[in-house]
């Protein structure tokens, strides 16, 4: 059985403590059995039926000419009722409320993949840099859709890094992660780096200021597929003007370079 809202509420104090201490909380087997099968089937249906009708700015490929290199999908909850319900009802928003300690606003649901052989590394970054929030208090819930070993590019966190504020970010050439940390790799960073190989259905939720990264997919026969759901704390104020201006500038560069 997958985790229920009742289970999460019963263990709310422990989950909130771990999240506040480490900057993340890890729950193996959050989805399992029929629930996991249904989630994977919904993902496959979405790629098959919805992606062809989705705006190009919300669909990224490692190679735009090769559909097998699908890398990232944005806002999937806005284009499909199954994912809309998943984002707004049940365990995911419940967990978000528990770890952030207040009501939440659903912000984005994404699909991530690192295709075999071509999946690129994810640069060290803090999600909050992209969010334009005051205060920067949000959570990204990451769900593995298949078994993910280190060679496929499992997630790595700098434990406790959310307590030290926003680090300096700058432009990267990584599609889908246009900003990365420029000063990553300090002695503190490396001493507190924790890797999360995981089985399908494993959930990790991290704070918007938690530093994280992932290697590329060095395998030739295994993908690295996951969902990510982002929730903002309700008290946050989003600077929609600066966010829209940044996104427009980014889209323009991606179109000019033939990425989308």
Secondary structure, DSSP 8 states (H G I E B T S, - for coil): ----HHHHHHTHHHHHHHHHHHSEEEETTSS-HHHHHHHHHHHHHIIIIIGGGS-GGGEEESSTT-GGGEEEE--GGGT-HHHHHHHHSSHHHHHHHHHHTS-EEEEEEEEEE--TTT---EEEE-THHHH-EES--EEEEEEESS-B-GGG--EEEETTGGGG----EEE-S-TT--EEESS---HHHHHTEEEE-B-TT-EEEEETT--EEE-----SS---EEEEEEEEETT-EE-HHHHHHHHHHHHHHHHHTT--
